Amino acid sequence: MSFFFNLSRFSKQTILLFVFTQLLLQNPVNGQEKYFLTMEEALNRALLDNSVVKSSKYSLEKAGWDSKNAWAQFIPSVSFNSRYMWIDEQSYAERDFRRYLPPDLANQFPQTVFQNSYFTSFDVTATLFNASIVNGIFISRENETAAEYNNKSVRQKTILDVISAYLNLRKSLELSALEKQFLELSELNYQKAERLFEAERYSKNEVLRWKIEYQRKKSDVVNSESYSRTGKSALNKLINFDLFTDLELDTEIPPKLISESERITRLSDEEILNIITLNDKELISSNSALAASQSGKDISQMLYNDSYYRYLPNLSASYSYAWRENNTIALDDYSPQTLMLNLSIPIFTGFKNITNLQSNYFEYKKTEENFNEQLLGTRFLLSEAVNKILNYKTLIELSKTSEEFSESNYDVVSTRREKGLVSNIEFIDASLNLQSAKLNRVNLQYDFLTSIVELYYLLGKVEELVN
């Protein structure tokens, strides 16, 4: 009886433990959720959900409506106006002169003053000429052009950021996997060294040497995992995911990016340098950020010109169809019609136009210098990107040879170590050299790809790498 009771209790505990384990697997304690992500999906999500991209789209929409609003300034405006007025008894008595006339004579004059009066009219107003409004149309069109370039620039910058973040995360995960392999090997070597020390075949210093190596590898693993977590958070932010979403990346890099890197690898150094030999006009037309900045400079110049236009005459027309003021709200009196042309010529405005002119002039000069600086800065970044590509291209070839040599040397040293022909320190050095060569190769390969993406972004061709 007791046996079956204990068995039943054991079974219950087992079932409860199994159920609890399944719940933990389905709902991790830390709230993280594994999500498989390809680079293509990351780019699509970023271009749809990234707040910066959305903001640039709204700016483009706003610029379009601002342009329509600038044209609308020349469309006549129509208004309906109605007024009610009451005056006190004394004022009414003073204004109504008919009360001082004999009744027969008073009736010959229409009543024009009422204590309670109503006035109604339809008014049409149109601007015939206003240089500032005309200039405003050109400014709004240039604003729309700038918004288009800025929207394209934001999209390209987002593509650059997503690809870079994706590649950096892939690199971090790959390096972390290698570091864990090295840690496992280092732990086995350390445990073996302790056993040999206990068997009095290793000295204390040799054991400490392996222990230091083991602890260093543990530190490397912790650092690589930290970089991976940071990389995941950065990518999650770009694609508008929760920062703690656990991402699983596709092992394949887009074929277009791989083929382009292989093509550049086959180019000579001179051919790679010729990629960035563009004149200012070609560079500005290809780089959306520069094109947007140039539009901003042109807008600043238009605003400066607008300061002069404020000195020009303004011409407008107004037409009014009204009902004469009387003592009833009904539109039952005769209807006067008025057409008026208004010419306004500014003569003196208290130096407001002069100060505004000078302010806009220096704003224009500041914008012009900022644009020139951005143009030079872009050329510098292009030069840096090409130099990095040339360096990485050479270093990758060197790293492959270095890894091949380190692997061959490690095999030789490992074989001789088994025969007791090399010291423990020599074996550790060979192991470290091999590990360093592998890590260096992975770093260089991903850095080379990132540099190519950066170069294409600066040339306005980054979308070609993913389309």
HUNORJO-V794920 format. One record per residue. RES is the residue in three letters. SS is DSSP state (A for helix, B for strand, O for the rest). PSI is psi in radians with two decimals (NA if undefined). BURIAL is # if it has 24 or more other C-alpha atoms within 12 Angstrom, else .. Layout:
res:RES ss:SS psi:PSI burial:BURIAL
res:RES ss:SS psi:PSI burial:BURIAL
This chain:
res:MET ss:O psi:-0.84 burial:.
res:SER ss:A psi:-0.64 burial:.
res:PHE ss:A psi:-0.82 burial:.
res:PHE ss:A psi:-0.59 burial:.
res:PHE ss:A psi:-0.79 burial:.
res:ASN ss:A psi:-0.68 burial:.
res:LEU ss:A psi:-0.71 burial:.
res:SER ss:A psi:-0.73 burial:.
res:ARG ss:A psi:-0.69 burial:.
res:PHE ss:A psi:-0.71 burial:.
res:SER ss:A psi:-0.71 burial:.
res:LYS ss:A psi:-0.77 burial:.
res:GLN ss:A psi:-0.68 burial:.
res:THR ss:A psi:-0.77 burial:.
res:ILE ss:A psi:-0.77 burial:.
res:LEU ss:A psi:-0.70 burial:.
res:LEU ss:A psi:-0.71 burial:.
res:PHE ss:A psi:-0.79 burial:.
res:VAL ss:A psi:-0.74 burial:.
res:PHE ss:A psi:-0.67 burial:.
res:THR ss:A psi:-0.73 burial:.
res:GLN ss:A psi:-0.68 burial:.
res:LEU ss:A psi:-0.68 burial:.
res:LEU ss:A psi:-0.67 burial:.
res:LEU ss:A psi:-0.64 burial:.
res:GLN ss:A psi:-0.54 burial:.
res:ASN ss:O psi:1.48 burial:.
res:PRO ss:O psi:2.59 burial:.
res:VAL ss:O psi:-0.69 burial:.
res:ASN ss:O psi:0.04 burial:.
res:GLY ss:O psi:0.09 burial:.
res:GLN ss:O psi:2.63 burial:.
res:GLU ss:O psi:2.21 burial:.
res:LYS ss:B psi:2.30 burial:.
res:TYR ss:B psi:2.14 burial:.
res:PHE ss:B psi:2.29 burial:.
res:LEU ss:B psi:2.22 burial:#
res:THR ss:O psi:2.86 burial:#
res:MET ss:A psi:-0.67 burial:#
res:GLU ss:A psi:-0.76 burial:#
res:GLU ss:A psi:-0.68 burial:#
res:ALA ss:A psi:-0.74 burial:#
res:LEU ss:A psi:-0.77 burial:#
res:ASN ss:A psi:-0.75 burial:#
res:ARG ss:A psi:-0.71 burial:#
res:ALA ss:A psi:-0.75 burial:#
res:LEU ss:A psi:-0.33 burial:#
res:LEU ss:A psi:-0.68 burial:.
res:ASP ss:A psi:-0.23 burial:.
res:ASN ss:O psi:2.30 burial:#
res:SER ss:A psi:-0.61 burial:.
res:VAL ss:A psi:-0.71 burial:#
res:VAL ss:A psi:-0.76 burial:#
res:LYS ss:A psi:-0.75 burial:.
res:SER ss:A psi:-0.72 burial:.
res:SER ss:A psi:-0.58 burial:#
res:LYS ss:A psi:-0.74 burial:#
res:TYR ss:A psi:-0.64 burial:.
res:SER ss:A psi:-0.68 burial:#
res:LEU ss:A psi:-0.74 burial:#
res:GLU ss:A psi:-0.74 burial:.
res:LYS ss:A psi:-0.75 burial:.
res:ALA ss:A psi:-0.64 burial:#
res:GLY ss:A psi:-0.74 burial:#
res:TRP ss:A psi:-0.56 burial:.
res:ASP ss:A psi:-0.65 burial:#
res:SER ss:A psi:-0.74 burial:#
res:LYS ss:A psi:-0.66 burial:.
res:ASN ss:A psi:-0.61 burial:.
res:ALA ss:A psi:-0.74 burial:#
res:TRP ss:A psi:-0.57 burial:.
res:ALA ss:A psi:-0.26 burial:.
res:GLN ss:O psi:-0.39 burial:#
res:PHE ss:O psi:-0.10 burial:#
res:ILE ss:O psi:2.24 burial:.
res:PRO ss:O psi:2.55 burial:.
res:SER ss:B psi:2.41 burial:.
res:VAL ss:B psi:2.31 burial:.
res:SER ss:B psi:2.59 burial:.
res:PHE ss:B psi:2.21 burial:.
res:ASN ss:B psi:2.41 burial:.
res:SER ss:B psi:2.38 burial:.
res:ARG ss:B psi:2.39 burial:.
res:TYR ss:B psi:2.38 burial:.
res:MET ss:B psi:2.40 burial:.
res:TRP ss:B psi:2.38 burial:.
res:ILE ss:O psi:2.69 burial:.
res:ASP ss:O psi:2.97 burial:.
res:GLU ss:A psi:-0.76 burial:.
res:GLN ss:A psi:-0.80 burial:.
res:SER ss:A psi:-0.67 burial:.
res:TYR ss:A psi:-0.72 burial:.
res:ALA ss:A psi:-0.64 burial:.
res:GLU ss:A psi:-0.52 burial:.
res:ARG ss:A psi:-0.54 burial:.
res:ASP ss:O psi:1.58 burial:.
res:PHE ss:A psi:-0.29 burial:.
res:ARG ss:A psi:-0.47 burial:.
res:ARG ss:A psi:-0.31 burial:.
res:TYR ss:A psi:-0.03 burial:.
res:LEU ss:O psi:2.74 burial:.
res:PRO ss:O psi:2.60 burial:.
res:PRO ss:A psi:-0.76 burial:.
res:ASP ss:A psi:-0.69 burial:.
res:LEU ss:A psi:-0.65 burial:.
res:ALA ss:A psi:-0.61 burial:.
res:ASN ss:O psi:-0.27 burial:.
res:GLN ss:O psi:-0.23 burial:.
res:PHE ss:O psi:2.31 burial:.
res:PRO ss:O psi:2.56 burial:.
res:GLN ss:O psi:2.22 burial:.
res:THR ss:O psi:-0.20 burial:.
res:VAL ss:O psi:2.28 burial:#
res:PHE ss:O psi:2.56 burial:#
res:GLN ss:O psi:-0.68 burial:#
res:ASN ss:B psi:2.05 burial:.
res:SER ss:B psi:2.72 burial:#
res:TYR ss:B psi:2.48 burial:#
res:PHE ss:B psi:2.33 burial:#
res:THR ss:B psi:2.49 burial:#
res:SER ss:B psi:2.71 burial:#
res:PHE ss:B psi:2.25 burial:.
res:ASP ss:B psi:2.37 burial:#
res:VAL ss:B psi:2.21 burial:#
res:THR ss:B psi:2.36 burial:#
res:ALA ss:B psi:2.43 burial:#
res:THR ss:B psi:2.17 burial:#
res:LEU ss:B psi:-0.71 burial:.
res:PHE ss:B psi:2.22 burial:#
res:ASN ss:O psi:1.91 burial:#
res:ALA ss:A psi:-0.62 burial:#
res:SER ss:A psi:-0.67 burial:#
res:ILE ss:A psi:-0.70 burial:#
res:VAL ss:A psi:-0.80 burial:#
res:ASN ss:A psi:-0.59 burial:#
res:GLY ss:A psi:-0.56 burial:#
res:ILE ss:A psi:-0.78 burial:#
res:PHE ss:A psi:-0.66 burial:#
res:ILE ss:A psi:-0.75 burial:#
res:SER ss:A psi:-0.65 burial:#
res:ARG ss:A psi:-0.69 burial:#
res:GLU ss:A psi:-0.59 burial:#
res:ASN ss:A psi:-0.71 burial:#
res:GLU ss:A psi:-0.72 burial:#
res:THR ss:A psi:-0.77 burial:#
res:ALA ss:A psi:-0.69 burial:#
res:ALA ss:A psi:-0.65 burial:#
res:GLU ss:A psi:-0.81 burial:#
res:TYR ss:A psi:-0.71 burial:#
res:ASN ss:A psi:-0.70 burial:#
res:ASN ss:A psi:-0.74 burial:#
res:LYS ss:A psi:-0.69 burial:#
res:SER ss:A psi:-0.72 burial:#
res:VAL ss:A psi:-0.73 burial:#
res:ARG ss:A psi:-0.79 burial:#
res:GLN ss:A psi:-0.68 burial:#
res:LYS ss:A psi:-0.64 burial:#
res:THR ss:A psi:-0.72 burial:#
res:ILE ss:A psi:-0.77 burial:#
res:LEU ss:A psi:-0.84 burial:#
res:ASP ss:A psi:-0.71 burial:#
res:VAL ss:A psi:-0.80 burial:#
res:ILE ss:A psi:-0.77 burial:#
res:SER ss:A psi:-0.77 burial:#
res:ALA ss:A psi:-0.70 burial:#
res:TYR ss:A psi:-0.82 burial:#
res:LEU ss:A psi:-0.69 burial:#
res:ASN ss:A psi:-0.67 burial:#
res:LEU ss:A psi:-0.73 burial:#
res:ARG ss:A psi:-0.74 burial:#
res:LYS ss:A psi:-0.78 burial:#
res:SER ss:A psi:-0.74 burial:#
res:LEU ss:A psi:-0.69 burial:#
res:GLU ss:A psi:-0.73 burial:#
res:LEU ss:A psi:-0.67 burial:#
res:SER ss:A psi:-0.71 burial:#
res:ALA ss:A psi:-0.73 burial:.
res:LEU ss:A psi:-0.75 burial:#
res:GLU ss:A psi:-0.67 burial:#
res:LYS ss:A psi:-0.67 burial:#
res:GLN ss:A psi:-0.76 burial:.
res:PHE ss:A psi:-0.63 burial:#
res:LEU ss:A psi:-0.76 burial:#
res:GLU ss:A psi:-0.76 burial:.
res:LEU ss:A psi:-0.73 burial:.
res:SER ss:A psi:-0.65 burial:#
res:GLU ss:A psi:-0.72 burial:#
res:LEU ss:A psi:-0.73 burial:.
res:ASN ss:A psi:-0.67 burial:#
res:TYR ss:A psi:-0.76 burial:#
res:GLN ss:A psi:-0.68 burial:.
res:LYS ss:A psi:-0.68 burial:.
res:ALA ss:A psi:-0.67 burial:#
res:GLU ss:A psi:-0.69 burial:#
res:ARG ss:A psi:-0.71 burial:.
res:LEU ss:A psi:-0.58 burial:.
res:PHE ss:A psi:-0.71 burial:.
res:GLU ss:A psi:-0.50 burial:.
res:ALA ss:O psi:0.11 burial:.
res:GLU ss:O psi:0.57 burial:.
res:ARG ss:O psi:-0.24 burial:.
res:TYR ss:O psi:2.58 burial:#
res:SER ss:O psi:2.92 burial:.
res:LYS ss:A psi:-0.68 burial:.
res:ASN ss:A psi:-0.66 burial:.
res:GLU ss:A psi:-0.68 burial:#
res:VAL ss:A psi:-0.75 burial:#
res:LEU ss:A psi:-0.59 burial:.
res:ARG ss:A psi:-0.76 burial:#
res:TRP ss:A psi:-0.61 burial:#
res:LYS ss:A psi:-0.74 burial:#
res:ILE ss:A psi:-0.76 burial:.
res:GLU ss:A psi:-0.72 burial:#
res:TYR ss:A psi:-0.78 burial:#
res:GLN ss:A psi:-0.60 burial:.
res:ARG ss:A psi:-0.70 burial:.
res:LYS ss:A psi:-0.64 burial:#
res:LYS ss:A psi:-0.73 burial:#
res:SER ss:A psi:-0.70 burial:.
res:ASP ss:A psi:-0.68 burial:#
res:VAL ss:A psi:-0.76 burial:#
res:VAL ss:A psi:-0.76 burial:.
res:ASN ss:A psi:-0.75 burial:.
res:SER ss:A psi:-0.65 burial:#
res:GLU ss:A psi:-0.63 burial:#
res:SER ss:A psi:-0.76 burial:.
res:TYR ss:A psi:-0.66 burial:#
res:SER ss:A psi:-0.74 burial:#
res:ARG ss:A psi:-0.73 burial:#
res:THR ss:A psi:-0.71 burial:#
res:GLY ss:A psi:-0.68 burial:#
res:LYS ss:A psi:-0.75 burial:#
res:SER ss:A psi:-0.73 burial:#
res:ALA ss:A psi:-0.76 burial:#
res:LEU ss:A psi:-0.70 burial:#
res:ASN ss:A psi:-0.68 burial:#
res:LYS ss:A psi:-0.73 burial:#
res:LEU ss:A psi:-0.62 burial:#
res:ILE ss:O psi:0.19 burial:#
res:ASN ss:O psi:0.70 burial:#
res:PHE ss:O psi:2.86 burial:#
res:ASP ss:O psi:2.38 burial:.
res:LEU ss:O psi:-0.41 burial:.
res:PHE ss:O psi:0.20 burial:.
res:THR ss:O psi:2.23 burial:#
res:ASP ss:B psi:2.00 burial:#
res:LEU ss:B psi:2.46 burial:#
res:GLU ss:B psi:2.03 burial:#
res:LEU ss:B psi:2.64 burial:#
res:ASP ss:O psi:2.46 burial:.
res:THR ss:O psi:-0.21 burial:.
res:GLU ss:O psi:2.32 burial:.
res:ILE ss:O psi:2.45 burial:#
res:PRO ss:O psi:2.27 burial:#
res:PRO ss:A psi:-0.60 burial:.
res:LYS ss:A psi:-0.71 burial:.
res:LEU ss:A psi:-0.70 burial:#
res:ILE ss:A psi:-0.80 burial:.
res:SER ss:A psi:-0.63 burial:.
res:GLU ss:A psi:-0.66 burial:#
res:SER ss:A psi:-0.65 burial:#
res:GLU ss:A psi:-0.65 burial:.
res:ARG ss:A psi:-0.77 burial:.
res:ILE ss:A psi:-0.58 burial:#
res:THR ss:A psi:-0.58 burial:#
res:ARG ss:A psi:-0.26 burial:.
res:LEU ss:O psi:2.65 burial:.
res:SER ss:O psi:2.89 burial:.
res:ASP ss:A psi:-0.68 burial:.
res:GLU ss:A psi:-0.70 burial:.
res:GLU ss:A psi:-0.63 burial:.
res:ILE ss:A psi:-0.71 burial:#
res:LEU ss:A psi:-0.56 burial:.
res:ASN ss:A psi:-0.27 burial:.
res:ILE ss:O psi:-0.56 burial:#
res:ILE ss:O psi:0.22 burial:#
res:THR ss:O psi:1.33 burial:.
res:LEU ss:O psi:2.49 burial:.
res:ASN ss:O psi:3.04 burial:.
res:ASP ss:A psi:-0.75 burial:.
res:LYS ss:A psi:-0.75 burial:.
res:GLU ss:A psi:-0.70 burial:.
res:LEU ss:A psi:-0.73 burial:#
res:ILE ss:A psi:-0.69 burial:#
res:SER ss:A psi:-0.45 burial:#
res:SER ss:A psi:-0.54 burial:#
res:ASN ss:O psi:1.94 burial:#
res:SER ss:A psi:-0.62 burial:#
res:ALA ss:A psi:-0.71 burial:#
res:LEU ss:A psi:-0.70 burial:#
res:ALA ss:A psi:-0.71 burial:#
res:ALA ss:A psi:-0.69 burial:#
res:SER ss:A psi:-0.68 burial:#
res:GLN ss:A psi:-0.68 burial:#
res:SER ss:A psi:-0.67 burial:#
res:GLY ss:A psi:-0.68 burial:#
res:LYS ss:A psi:-0.74 burial:#
res:ASP ss:A psi:-0.66 burial:#
res:ILE ss:A psi:-0.72 burial:#
res:SER ss:A psi:-0.65 burial:#
res:GLN ss:A psi:-0.67 burial:#
res:MET ss:A psi:-0.67 burial:#
res:LEU ss:A psi:-0.61 burial:#
res:TYR ss:A psi:-0.75 burial:#
res:ASN ss:A psi:-0.58 burial:#
res:ASP ss:A psi:-0.47 burial:#
res:SER ss:A psi:-0.56 burial:#
res:TYR ss:A psi:-0.63 burial:#
res:TYR ss:A psi:-0.36 burial:#
res:ARG ss:O psi:-0.23 burial:#
res:TYR ss:O psi:-0.20 burial:#
res:LEU ss:O psi:2.71 burial:.
res:PRO ss:O psi:2.66 burial:.
res:ASN ss:B psi:2.39 burial:.
res:LEU ss:B psi:2.27 burial:.
res:SER ss:B psi:2.83 burial:#
res:ALA ss:B psi:2.55 burial:#
res:SER ss:B psi:2.51 burial:#
res:TYR ss:B psi:2.37 burial:#
res:SER ss:B psi:2.28 burial:#
res:TYR ss:B psi:1.97 burial:#
res:ALA ss:B psi:2.90 burial:#
res:TRP ss:B psi:2.31 burial:#
res:ARG ss:B psi:2.57 burial:#
res:GLU ss:B psi:2.24 burial:#
res:ASN ss:B psi:-2.93 burial:#
res:ASN ss:O psi:0.31 burial:#
res:THR ss:O psi:2.58 burial:.
res:ILE ss:O psi:-0.28 burial:.
res:ALA ss:O psi:2.50 burial:.
res:LEU ss:O psi:1.27 burial:.
res:ASP ss:O psi:0.16 burial:.
res:ASP ss:O psi:3.10 burial:.
res:TYR ss:O psi:2.77 burial:.
res:SER ss:O psi:1.77 burial:.
res:PRO ss:O psi:2.50 burial:.
res:GLN ss:B psi:2.39 burial:.
res:THR ss:B psi:2.26 burial:.
res:LEU ss:B psi:2.25 burial:.
res:MET ss:B psi:2.33 burial:.
res:LEU ss:B psi:2.33 burial:.
res:ASN ss:B psi:2.09 burial:.
res:LEU ss:B psi:2.14 burial:.
res:SER ss:B psi:2.18 burial:.
res:ILE ss:O psi:1.96 burial:.
res:PRO ss:O psi:2.29 burial:.
res:ILE ss:O psi:-0.90 burial:.
res:PHE ss:O psi:2.21 burial:.
res:THR ss:O psi:0.50 burial:.
res:GLY ss:O psi:0.56 burial:.
res:PHE ss:O psi:0.20 burial:.
res:LYS ss:A psi:-0.71 burial:.
res:ASN ss:A psi:-0.65 burial:.
res:ILE ss:A psi:-0.82 burial:.
res:THR ss:A psi:-0.64 burial:.
res:ASN ss:A psi:-0.65 burial:.
res:LEU ss:A psi:-0.83 burial:#
res:GLN ss:A psi:-0.69 burial:.
res:SER ss:A psi:-0.80 burial:.
res:ASN ss:A psi:-0.53 burial:#
res:TYR ss:A psi:-0.82 burial:#
res:PHE ss:A psi:-0.49 burial:.
res:GLU ss:A psi:-0.72 burial:#
res:TYR ss:A psi:-0.78 burial:#
res:LYS ss:A psi:-0.66 burial:.
res:LYS ss:A psi:-0.78 burial:.
res:THR ss:A psi:-0.66 burial:#
res:GLU ss:A psi:-0.76 burial:.
res:GLU ss:A psi:-0.65 burial:.
res:ASN ss:A psi:-0.68 burial:.
res:PHE ss:A psi:-0.76 burial:#
res:ASN ss:A psi:-0.69 burial:.
res:GLU ss:A psi:-0.71 burial:.
res:GLN ss:A psi:-0.65 burial:#
res:LEU ss:A psi:-0.80 burial:#
res:LEU ss:A psi:-0.68 burial:.
res:GLY ss:A psi:-0.67 burial:.
res:THR ss:A psi:-0.71 burial:#
res:ARG ss:A psi:-0.67 burial:#
res:PHE ss:A psi:-0.76 burial:.
res:LEU ss:A psi:-0.65 burial:.
res:LEU ss:A psi:-0.76 burial:#
res:SER ss:A psi:-0.74 burial:#
res:GLU ss:A psi:-0.74 burial:.
res:ALA ss:A psi:-0.76 burial:#
res:VAL ss:A psi:-0.71 burial:#
res:ASN ss:A psi:-0.69 burial:#
res:LYS ss:A psi:-0.69 burial:#
res:ILE ss:A psi:-0.77 burial:#
res:LEU ss:A psi:-0.72 burial:#
res:ASN ss:A psi:-0.82 burial:.
res:TYR ss:A psi:-0.64 burial:#
res:LYS ss:A psi:-0.77 burial:#
res:THR ss:A psi:-0.74 burial:.
res:LEU ss:A psi:-0.56 burial:#
res:ILE ss:A psi:-0.75 burial:#
res:GLU ss:A psi:-0.74 burial:.
res:LEU ss:A psi:-0.71 burial:.
res:SER ss:A psi:-0.63 burial:#
res:LYS ss:A psi:-0.78 burial:#
res:THR ss:A psi:-0.71 burial:.
res:SER ss:A psi:-0.70 burial:#
res:GLU ss:A psi:-0.71 burial:#
res:GLU ss:A psi:-0.74 burial:.
res:PHE ss:A psi:-0.78 burial:.
res:SER ss:A psi:-0.65 burial:#
res:GLU ss:A psi:-0.72 burial:#
res:SER ss:A psi:-0.73 burial:.
res:ASN ss:A psi:-0.67 burial:#
res:TYR ss:A psi:-0.71 burial:#
res:ASP ss:A psi:-0.72 burial:.
res:VAL ss:A psi:-0.83 burial:.
res:VAL ss:A psi:-0.68 burial:#
res:SER ss:A psi:-0.72 burial:#
res:THR ss:A psi:-0.75 burial:.
res:ARG ss:A psi:-0.53 burial:.
res:ARG ss:A psi:-0.67 burial:.
res:GLU ss:A psi:-0.48 burial:.
res:LYS ss:O psi:-0.01 burial:.
res:GLY ss:O psi:0.40 burial:.
res:LEU ss:O psi:-0.24 burial:.
res:VAL ss:O psi:2.75 burial:.
res:SER ss:O psi:2.91 burial:.
res:ASN ss:A psi:-0.67 burial:#
res:ILE ss:A psi:-0.72 burial:#
res:GLU ss:A psi:-0.67 burial:.
res:PHE ss:A psi:-0.72 burial:#
res:ILE ss:A psi:-0.76 burial:#
res:ASP ss:A psi:-0.74 burial:.
res:ALA ss:A psi:-0.70 burial:#
res:SER ss:A psi:-0.77 burial:#
res:LEU ss:A psi:-0.70 burial:#
res:ASN ss:A psi:-0.71 burial:#
res:LEU ss:A psi:-0.79 burial:#
res:GLN ss:A psi:-0.77 burial:#
res:SER ss:A psi:-0.68 burial:#
res:ALA ss:A psi:-0.72 burial:#
res:LYS ss:A psi:-0.78 burial:#
res:LEU ss:A psi:-0.69 burial:#
res:ASN ss:A psi:-0.70 burial:#
res:ARG ss:A psi:-0.77 burial:#
res:VAL ss:A psi:-0.79 burial:#
res:ASN ss:A psi:-0.82 burial:#
res:LEU ss:A psi:-0.70 burial:#
res:GLN ss:A psi:-0.78 burial:#
res:TYR ss:A psi:-0.65 burial:#
res:ASP ss:A psi:-0.60 burial:#
res:PHE ss:A psi:-0.78 burial:#
res:LEU ss:A psi:-0.74 burial:#
res:THR ss:A psi:-0.67 burial:#
res:SER ss:A psi:-0.64 burial:#
res:ILE ss:A psi:-0.76 burial:#
res:VAL ss:A psi:-0.73 burial:#
res:GLU ss:A psi:-0.72 burial:#
res:LEU ss:A psi:-0.78 burial:#
res:TYR ss:A psi:-0.56 burial:#
res:TYR ss:A psi:-0.79 burial:#
res:LEU ss:A psi:-0.50 burial:#
res:LEU ss:O psi:0.03 burial:#
res:GLY ss:O psi:0.42 burial:#
res:LYS ss:O psi:0.30 burial:#
res:VAL ss:A psi:-0.51 burial:#
res:GLU ss:A psi:-0.40 burial:#
res:GLU ss:A psi:-0.41 burial:.
res:LEU ss:A psi:-0.29 burial:#
res:VAL ss:O psi:-0.23 burial:#
res:ASN ss:O psi:NA burial:.
